Amino acid sequence: MTVPGMLTPSELRSAVDSGEIDTIVTAFPDLYGRLVGKRITGHFFVNEVMGDGIHACDYLLACDMEMDPTPGYAYTSWETGYGDLHAVPDMSTLRRVSWHEKTALVLCDCVESDGTPVPVSPRGVLKQQLARAADAGFSVRTGNELEFFLFRDDYDSANAKDYRNLASSQHYIEDYHVLSGTFAEPVIGAIRRGMDASGVPVEFSKGEWGPGQHEINLRYAEALEMADRHVIYKLGAKEIAAQQGHSLTFMAKWAQEMAGNSLHIHASLWRPDGSAVFGEPGETLPGTSAKGPAVFRHWLGGLLAHARELSLFFAPTVNSYKRYQPGTFAPTAIAWSWDNRTAGLRVVGQGDALRAECRIPGADANPYLAAAAIVAAGLDGISRELEPEPAFEGDVYAAEGLTQVPHRMADAIAELEASTFAREAFGDLLIDHFLHFARTELGQHESAVTDWERRRYFERV
């Protein structure tokens, strides 16, 4: 299927020669899933960069949200001199950026000077897990549902207000409300159309379960392509909102009294001939009306077995864990169920559409790492023929005895630190790197003095 907005190298050359395109955003995802890179003039890109790539400081994969070089990483440090990594354009990702004039974008793979993949690059981590799936005879397709809150304040005014007392785009819960969606359509419609014209096919948009909260669903795709579309979408949504004088946030929990922002990842396996593995003949899944092959049960078994120890891949910030609250459509327990939004794993669809929806990640998750965790867990379940417990029926929030999603970042760090499976699946270097990243994030939070503390203690202690 032809995807509007995608470009071939020859089409780019022609567009640059005619002046139709004069800028190429050349970028790769960092540990947070943000795109970092350079804007390159069109003629220089097609003559020099397209074949050779660019260089960028390797601290970009070893710094925090504030771009501070963080000591303690084995991958790079002041001791190693913070040298360059080589970012090689993956020309299959080349596309127009419809919301910017005369602009295209391409994503890069990070490699060392000898051409070997950088082991802590998120895009490379996902590619490694997908290669393992291919060795087992599978390709992985995913579909991401991503939520955000839209505000009437632009980013400058939101910052000037210290992100307090912001005006949501709507003042009531607008879940599925068409009228409310109409009021937000100048921004949401621009995002939908901008993505669809830029190689990021959109299925639909809708109001969500919070005032000013929205969801724009992207068309499912091969897992690496889905993650690429995801990061481009997040960047584009913010840029388009800013162009319209608004702001939006993908924070997992932007306000205590509001619903959280989720990332729901639907995943399925496919054969090289394009047939759906989960759609192959099989028995009725225990506790459901769905039918599927044994491989689907084992995939579920792997997700259930490893979701807690891999939770840091789904919830990478301190704020992530404030989303896990009962009665908010965010999961609190690791259970699977048939079409049940209180469960961490929701099974939906029939036949070729049968799939497992992982509802544990928040909208702040790095989509490459979250998908890599799902693939690694599912493959282990298939390899070891892990059987899931019978499907849960009823309100998972009210259930007792179920394994819980970690509710603190410190607990998630401890789970990953103790995980033999994670080190076997991802390697010591990546796990140690990601643990240091998480400990640094947690340490920054634990040393911060908050508004809550000042309000509580300033006068009364």
Backbone torsions as a table, in degrees:
resi	resn	phi	psi	omega
1	MET	NA	130.2	176.9
2	THR	-74.3	129.6	-179.7
3	VAL	-103.2	116.8	-179.7
4	PRO	-56.2	139.5	176.5
5	GLY	97.6	-19.0	179.6
6	MET	-74.6	148.9	-176.9
7	LEU	-127.9	145.2	169.2
8	THR	-92.2	161.2	176.7
9	PRO	-55.8	-39.8	-179.8
10	SER	-68.1	-37.2	176.8
11	GLU	-65.0	-37.0	177.4
12	LEU	-65.1	-44.2	179.0
13	ARG	-57.4	-45.1	-179.7
14	SER	-64.0	-40.8	-179.2
15	ALA	-67.5	-35.0	177.1
16	VAL	-70.3	-44.3	-179.4
17	ASP	-61.5	-34.7	-178.5
18	SER	-85.2	-7.4	-177.3
19	GLY	84.6	4.1	179.7
20	GLU	-68.3	-33.1	176.3
21	ILE	-127.8	131.7	178.2
22	ASP	-128.3	-1.4	-178.1
23	THR	-140.0	134.1	175.2
24	ILE	-122.9	117.0	173.3
25	VAL	-75.7	119.6	-176.1
26	THR	-117.2	112.0	-164.3
27	ALA	-146.9	164.8	173.2
28	PHE	-144.3	157.4	-178.2
29	PRO	-81.0	139.8	173.5
30	ASP	-90.3	-169.1	-175.4
31	LEU	-65.4	-27.7	177.7
32	TYR	-81.5	-10.2	-174.1
33	GLY	89.8	6.2	175.5
34	ARG	-77.0	147.7	175.0
35	LEU	-85.7	127.5	177.1
36	VAL	-125.2	147.4	-178.8
37	GLY	162.3	-144.8	-173.7
38	LYS	-138.3	153.0	166.8
39	ARG	-95.6	123.4	-171.7
40	ILE	-118.6	135.8	178.1
41	THR	-62.0	145.0	-172.8
42	GLY	-56.8	-47.9	-175.7
43	HIS	-66.3	-36.4	178.9
44	PHE	-69.2	-37.6	179.8
45	PHE	-62.7	-51.2	-174.6
46	VAL	-70.6	-27.5	-177.9
47	ASN	-89.0	-28.4	-173.6
48	GLU	-124.2	-50.1	-168.4
49	VAL	-78.7	-36.5	-173.3
50	MET	-56.2	-34.4	-179.9
51	GLY	-94.2	-29.8	-171.4
52	ASP	-107.6	-23.2	-177.0
53	GLY	84.9	-172.2	-178.9
54	ILE	-125.6	167.1	172.8
55	HIS	-113.1	145.7	177.6
56	ALA	-146.5	153.1	-178.4
57	CYS	-63.5	132.7	-176.7
58	ASP	-71.7	-6.8	175.7
59	TYR	-65.6	-16.1	179.0
60	LEU	-62.0	-20.4	175.6
61	LEU	-105.3	18.6	-179.4
62	ALA	-152.4	41.9	177.7
63	CYS	-134.9	171.8	-177.3
64	ASP	-99.8	-172.9	-176.5
65	MET	-57.9	-31.3	-179.1
66	GLU	-87.1	6.5	-179.7
67	MET	67.5	25.0	175.5
68	ASP	-80.4	127.6	172.8
69	PRO	-59.8	124.1	-170.7
70	THR	-103.7	119.4	179.3
71	PRO	-69.3	157.7	173.2
72	GLY	103.5	-6.1	177.7
73	TYR	-82.3	140.9	174.7
74	ALA	-77.5	-28.4	-175.0
75	TYR	-66.1	-45.3	179.9
76	THR	-157.0	157.3	-174.9
77	SER	-169.4	178.1	172.6
78	TRP	-60.8	-34.0	-178.4
79	GLU	-64.7	-34.0	179.0
80	THR	-87.1	-6.8	176.5
81	GLY	87.5	7.0	-178.8
82	TYR	45.0	70.9	180.0
83	GLY	-80.8	-164.0	-177.8
84	ASP	-95.5	150.0	161.0
85	LEU	-109.2	162.4	-177.6
86	HIS	-106.5	121.1	179.3
87	ALA	-104.2	112.2	-174.4
88	VAL	-102.4	119.8	-178.8
89	PRO	-59.0	131.8	169.4
90	ASP	-92.3	99.4	-170.3
91	MET	-67.7	-12.1	174.5
92	SER	-71.0	-13.6	179.5
93	THR	-95.9	-0.1	-175.8
94	LEU	-64.8	129.9	-178.7
95	ARG	-154.1	160.3	172.8
96	ARG	-72.5	151.4	170.7
97	VAL	-110.4	97.0	-168.2
98	SER	-69.3	-22.5	-176.8
99	TRP	-89.4	0.6	172.9
100	HIS	-121.9	143.4	-178.6
101	GLU	-70.9	131.8	172.1
102	LYS	53.2	41.9	-172.2
103	THR	-127.1	141.1	170.9
104	ALA	-125.0	169.4	-179.2
105	LEU	-141.3	142.0	174.2
106	VAL	-138.5	141.3	177.2
107	LEU	-96.6	153.2	-173.7
108	CYS	-121.0	154.5	167.3
109	ASP	-98.5	138.4	-179.2
110	CYS	-93.2	125.2	-179.9
111	VAL	-131.8	159.5	175.7
112	GLU	-79.3	176.4	-178.0
113	SER	-62.5	-24.8	178.8
114	ASP	-91.7	4.6	177.1
115	GLY	91.7	-5.1	178.1
116	THR	-76.0	147.3	-178.3
117	PRO	-62.7	141.3	172.3
118	VAL	-68.3	120.3	-170.0
119	PRO	-69.3	-15.8	-178.2
120	VAL	-108.0	11.7	176.7
121	SER	-77.8	122.8	-176.0
122	PRO	-56.3	-40.7	179.2
123	ARG	-64.6	-38.5	177.2
124	GLY	-67.6	-34.7	178.3
125	VAL	-62.3	-43.8	178.3
126	LEU	-66.9	-41.8	179.4
127	LYS	-59.7	-36.8	178.9
128	GLN	-63.1	-43.6	179.7
129	GLN	-69.2	-35.6	177.9
130	LEU	-69.4	-30.6	174.5
131	ALA	-66.5	-37.6	176.4
132	ARG	-64.0	-40.4	177.4
133	ALA	-62.9	-41.8	179.7
134	ALA	-63.1	-39.2	177.4
135	ASP	-62.1	-28.9	178.0
136	ALA	-86.6	-0.4	177.0
137	GLY	94.6	17.9	-176.0
138	PHE	-126.0	150.8	159.4
139	SER	-113.0	155.4	-175.3
140	VAL	-115.8	130.0	173.5
141	ARG	-116.5	140.5	-179.6
142	THR	-133.0	156.0	173.0
143	GLY	-132.8	124.6	-174.8
144	ASN	-104.9	131.2	173.1
145	GLU	-110.2	120.2	-169.4
146	LEU	-126.6	130.2	-176.1
147	GLU	-110.5	153.0	176.8
148	PHE	-153.6	162.5	173.1
149	PHE	-105.2	135.1	-179.4
150	LEU	-106.9	137.2	-177.2
151	PHE	-124.2	153.6	176.1
152	ARG	-76.6	-24.2	176.3
153	ASP	-72.2	143.0	171.2
154	ASP	-82.6	175.4	-174.5
155	TYR	-65.3	-36.0	179.2
156	ASP	-65.4	-45.5	-179.2
157	SER	-70.6	-33.6	176.1
158	ALA	-62.1	-42.0	177.6
159	ASN	-65.7	-41.7	179.3
160	ALA	-62.1	-30.7	176.7
161	LYS	-83.4	2.9	-175.6
162	ASP	57.9	31.2	177.0
163	TYR	61.3	28.7	174.8
164	ARG	-114.5	151.6	176.8
165	ASN	56.0	41.1	177.4
166	LEU	-78.6	149.6	-179.6
167	ALA	-93.5	107.5	176.3
168	SER	-62.7	155.1	-179.7
169	SER	-67.5	-16.1	175.9
170	GLN	-143.9	154.9	-174.6
171	HIS	-106.1	7.0	176.2
172	TYR	-140.6	161.8	177.5
173	ILE	-62.4	128.6	-169.3
174	GLU	-120.5	27.9	-176.2
175	ASP	-56.7	113.5	179.8
176	TYR	68.9	4.2	-177.8
177	HIS	-70.7	118.7	178.9
178	VAL	-71.7	-40.0	179.6
179	LEU	-60.9	-47.7	-179.9
180	SER	-63.3	-38.8	176.6
181	GLY	-61.3	-32.1	177.8
182	THR	-63.1	-40.3	-179.5
183	PHE	-63.5	-32.7	-178.8
184	ALA	-92.0	-1.8	-172.5
185	GLU	-59.4	-32.7	177.5
186	PRO	-55.8	-35.0	178.0
187	VAL	-90.7	-51.4	-175.6
188	ILE	-63.6	-42.2	177.7
189	GLY	-62.6	-38.6	178.4
190	ALA	-64.7	-37.5	177.1
191	ILE	-66.6	-47.4	179.3
192	ARG	-55.4	-51.8	-177.0
193	ARG	-67.6	-38.5	179.6
194	GLY	-64.1	-42.0	178.3
195	MET	-66.6	-46.8	-175.6
196	ASP	-61.5	-29.9	179.8
197	ALA	-88.9	1.8	-174.3
198	SER	-126.3	32.2	175.9
199	GLY	74.8	19.7	177.4
200	VAL	-126.3	81.6	-175.1
201	PRO	-60.1	134.4	-178.5
202	VAL	-110.3	139.6	174.7
203	GLU	-90.3	-51.6	-178.8
204	PHE	-165.9	168.8	170.4
205	SER	-127.2	158.4	179.2
206	LYS	-161.0	155.3	169.3
207	GLY	-67.9	151.3	-178.1
208	GLU	-116.7	-170.7	-170.2
209	TRP	-86.7	52.3	176.8
210	GLY	-168.9	149.9	176.9
211	PRO	-63.1	118.2	-178.1
212	GLY	82.7	5.8	-178.9
213	GLN	-92.0	138.8	-177.3
214	HIS	-137.7	160.3	175.7
215	GLU	-135.7	131.8	173.8
216	ILE	-121.3	116.7	-175.3
217	ASN	-93.1	130.6	179.5
218	LEU	-92.6	146.2	178.6
219	ARG	-63.9	135.5	-178.4
220	TYR	-63.3	155.3	-176.0
221	ALA	-159.0	176.6	171.5
222	GLU	-56.0	144.9	-164.7
223	ALA	-59.6	-38.8	178.9
224	LEU	-68.2	-43.3	177.0
225	GLU	-61.4	-38.4	179.5
226	MET	-63.5	-43.6	178.7
227	ALA	-64.6	-39.0	176.4
228	ASP	-61.4	-47.1	178.3
229	ARG	-60.6	-37.5	-177.7
230	HIS	-60.0	-50.2	-176.4
231	VAL	-70.3	-33.4	176.2
232	ILE	-67.0	-40.9	177.8
233	TYR	-61.2	-45.7	-179.9
234	LYS	-61.7	-44.2	177.4
235	LEU	-62.0	-48.7	-177.1
236	GLY	-64.6	-39.4	179.8
237	ALA	-60.1	-43.0	178.6
238	LYS	-66.2	-43.3	-177.8
239	GLU	-67.2	-40.4	178.6
240	ILE	-67.4	-41.6	176.4
241	ALA	-59.1	-42.7	179.5
242	ALA	-63.8	-39.6	177.4
243	GLN	-61.4	-28.3	-179.5
244	GLN	-92.4	5.8	180.0
245	GLY	78.9	22.1	-180.0
246	HIS	-121.1	177.7	170.8
247	SER	-138.4	162.6	174.2
248	LEU	-147.6	159.4	-179.9
249	THR	-133.8	141.7	173.2
250	PHE	-103.8	14.4	175.7
251	MET	-52.2	142.5	179.9
252	ALA	-63.5	-34.9	179.9
253	LYS	-147.3	94.1	-173.1
254	TRP	-81.3	-23.8	178.7
255	ALA	-146.9	141.7	-174.3
256	GLN	-57.3	-39.4	-174.1
257	GLU	-85.2	-3.3	-176.2
258	MET	-102.6	159.7	171.7
259	ALA	-63.0	157.8	177.1
260	GLY	-85.2	166.8	174.2
261	ASN	-97.5	121.3	-175.6
262	SER	-103.9	159.9	165.5
263	LEU	-124.0	108.0	177.4
264	HIS	-97.8	122.9	-176.9
265	ILE	-111.1	113.6	175.0
266	HIS	-90.6	129.9	-176.9
267	ALA	-131.6	142.8	176.7
268	SER	-147.6	157.5	179.7
269	LEU	-107.0	147.8	-176.9
270	TRP	-136.4	151.8	177.3
271	ARG	-84.8	161.6	176.9
272	PRO	-58.0	-26.2	179.2
273	ASP	-82.5	3.7	177.8
274	GLY	90.0	5.7	178.6
275	SER	-87.6	149.6	-176.9
276	ALA	-83.1	121.2	179.2
277	VAL	-62.8	-45.2	-177.3
278	PHE	-69.6	-13.5	178.5
279	GLY	-91.0	-1.9	179.9
280	GLU	-69.9	156.1	-177.2
281	PRO	-56.2	143.9	179.4
282	GLY	-171.0	-177.5	-177.6
283	GLU	-86.6	165.5	175.7
284	THR	-65.4	131.0	179.2
285	LEU	-67.4	140.0	-174.4
286	PRO	-59.6	126.4	177.1
287	GLY	82.0	9.7	-178.4
288	THR	-136.5	173.3	172.9
289	SER	-97.2	-1.3	-177.7
290	ALA	-82.0	147.9	175.5
291	LYS	-115.6	143.3	179.5
292	GLY	-164.9	162.7	-178.5
293	PRO	-74.0	169.4	179.2
294	ALA	-58.2	-34.2	-178.1
295	VAL	-60.4	-31.9	178.3
296	PHE	-69.4	-41.2	176.8
297	ARG	-60.2	-44.1	-177.9
298	HIS	-67.7	-36.1	174.8
299	TRP	-58.8	-47.7	176.2
300	LEU	-59.8	-42.9	179.7
301	GLY	-58.7	-39.4	177.8
302	GLY	-67.0	-42.3	178.8
303	LEU	-62.0	-43.3	179.5
304	LEU	-65.7	-39.1	-176.7
305	ALA	-68.3	-32.0	-169.6
306	HIS	-115.9	-2.7	-174.6
307	ALA	-59.5	-41.0	-176.9
308	ARG	-68.3	-44.8	-177.1
309	GLU	-72.2	-19.1	177.4
310	LEU	-101.5	11.7	-172.6
311	SER	-61.8	-25.3	178.8
312	LEU	-64.7	-26.3	175.7
313	PHE	-71.4	-23.9	-179.9
314	PHE	-94.8	-22.8	-172.9
315	ALA	-139.2	82.4	-167.8
316	PRO	-91.3	-0.2	-179.5
317	THR	-126.1	163.7	176.5
318	VAL	-58.4	-39.6	-178.3
319	ASN	-65.0	-26.8	-176.7
320	SER	-53.8	-38.4	-169.4
321	TYR	-80.0	-12.5	177.1
322	LYS	-78.8	-9.4	177.8
323	ARG	-76.8	-26.7	-174.0
324	TYR	-79.1	81.1	-178.6
325	GLN	-124.7	139.1	178.8
326	PRO	-59.8	145.6	174.7
327	GLY	71.3	22.7	-178.5
328	THR	-121.3	8.0	-176.0
329	PHE	70.1	7.2	169.5
330	ALA	-101.1	138.2	-174.6
331	PRO	-73.2	148.7	172.9
332	THR	-116.4	-15.3	-178.4
333	ALA	-131.9	154.0	-179.3
334	ILE	-97.1	95.5	178.1
335	ALA	-143.6	160.5	175.1
336	TRP	-117.3	149.3	-175.8
337	SER	-154.8	160.9	179.4
338	TRP	-86.8	114.7	176.0
339	ASP	47.9	52.0	-175.9
340	ASN	-129.2	111.5	-174.7
341	ARG	-79.6	3.8	173.5
342	THR	-91.9	-7.6	-176.0
343	ALA	-95.1	150.2	176.7
344	GLY	-67.3	-30.6	177.7
345	LEU	-124.2	118.1	-176.4
346	ARG	-113.6	121.6	178.2
347	VAL	-92.0	129.2	-178.8
348	VAL	-139.6	161.0	175.7
349	GLY	88.3	167.9	178.1
350	GLN	-137.6	153.7	177.1
351	GLY	58.3	-131.9	-179.0
352	ASP	-62.7	-21.1	-178.5
353	ALA	-90.0	-0.6	179.4
354	LEU	-62.2	132.1	-176.7
355	ARG	-158.9	164.2	176.1
356	ALA	-109.8	124.6	177.7
357	GLU	-98.4	117.1	175.4
358	CYS	-90.0	116.1	-175.7
359	ARG	-101.0	8.4	-175.8
360	ILE	-76.3	-39.6	-176.6
361	PRO	-65.6	148.5	170.7
362	GLY	-96.0	169.7	-178.8
363	ALA	-66.4	-11.9	178.0
364	ASP	-87.0	-3.5	-177.5
365	ALA	-68.6	147.7	171.0
366	ASN	-74.8	117.1	-172.0
367	PRO	-65.8	-28.4	178.0
368	TYR	-68.1	-45.2	-178.0
369	LEU	-73.1	-37.1	178.2
370	ALA	-64.0	-45.0	178.9
371	ALA	-66.2	-39.1	178.5
372	ALA	-60.9	-39.8	178.9
373	ALA	-64.5	-42.6	178.9
374	ILE	-62.4	-45.4	-179.0
375	VAL	-64.0	-45.7	-178.9
376	ALA	-61.4	-43.7	-179.9
377	ALA	-66.0	-44.4	-179.6
378	GLY	-64.1	-41.5	179.2
379	LEU	-64.2	-37.6	177.5
380	ASP	-65.4	-38.9	177.0
381	GLY	-61.5	-40.9	178.8
382	ILE	-67.8	-44.8	-177.9
383	SER	-61.5	-40.5	-176.3
384	ARG	-99.5	4.4	178.4
385	GLU	52.6	49.2	179.2
386	LEU	-72.7	134.2	179.6
387	GLU	-100.5	132.3	176.5
388	PRO	-76.9	158.0	169.0
389	GLU	-64.2	160.4	174.8
390	PRO	-55.6	149.6	-179.6
391	ALA	-55.3	137.8	176.7
392	PHE	-76.9	141.4	176.2
393	GLU	-121.2	133.1	178.0
394	GLY	108.5	-158.4	-174.9
395	ASP	-88.3	106.3	-179.7
396	VAL	-63.5	-31.4	179.4
397	TYR	-59.2	-33.9	-175.7
398	ALA	-90.7	-4.8	-174.6
399	ALA	-77.1	151.6	176.1
400	GLU	-113.8	151.0	174.5
401	GLY	86.8	0.7	179.2
402	LEU	-86.3	148.8	173.6
403	THR	-62.7	132.3	-175.1
404	GLN	-95.6	147.5	166.9
405	VAL	-65.0	135.6	176.4
406	PRO	-54.7	133.4	-177.5
407	HIS	-102.7	2.2	175.0
408	ARG	-137.4	146.0	179.4
409	MET	-62.2	-35.6	179.3
410	ALA	-60.5	-37.5	178.7
411	ASP	-68.2	-40.3	178.7
412	ALA	-64.9	-38.8	177.1
413	ILE	-62.2	-44.8	180.0
414	ALA	-63.0	-38.4	179.4
415	GLU	-64.1	-45.9	-179.7
416	LEU	-68.1	-38.3	-179.8
417	GLU	-60.8	-35.6	-177.5
418	ALA	-88.8	-0.9	-171.9
419	SER	-84.2	109.8	172.0
420	THR	-68.1	-39.2	-179.7
421	PHE	-59.0	-45.2	-177.4
422	ALA	-60.7	-40.0	179.6
423	ARG	-69.3	-35.3	176.9
424	GLU	-67.6	-38.6	-175.9
425	ALA	-78.5	-36.7	-171.6
426	PHE	-114.9	-16.7	-178.5
427	GLY	92.1	151.2	-176.3
428	ASP	-63.0	-40.2	-174.9
429	LEU	-61.1	-46.9	-179.2
430	LEU	-66.6	-44.7	-178.0
431	ILE	-64.5	-44.7	178.3
432	ASP	-63.5	-38.7	178.5
433	HIS	-63.4	-46.1	-177.8
434	PHE	-70.0	-36.0	176.1
435	LEU	-64.1	-40.7	178.6
436	HIS	-65.9	-40.2	174.7
437	PHE	-56.4	-46.6	-177.6
438	ALA	-70.2	-41.5	179.0
439	ARG	-63.7	-37.0	177.4
440	THR	-63.9	-43.6	178.6
441	GLU	-61.5	-45.6	179.7
442	LEU	-65.0	-40.8	179.2
443	GLY	-62.5	-39.3	176.7
444	GLN	-61.3	-41.8	179.6
445	HIS	-65.8	-45.1	-174.5
446	GLU	-68.3	-21.7	178.4
447	SER	-93.4	-6.8	-177.2
448	ALA	-79.2	142.1	172.8
449	VAL	-98.5	122.4	-170.2
450	THR	-100.4	164.1	174.0
451	ASP	-59.1	-38.3	179.7
452	TRP	-59.0	-42.6	-179.9
453	GLU	-66.3	-41.3	179.4
454	ARG	-64.9	-43.3	179.0
455	ARG	-62.5	-36.5	-174.6
456	ARG	-80.4	-38.9	-167.2
457	TYR	-113.0	-18.5	-169.4
458	PHE	-53.0	-48.4	-175.5
459	GLU	-95.5	-29.9	-161.8
460	ARG	-102.0	0.2	177.1
461	VAL	-103.0	NA	NA
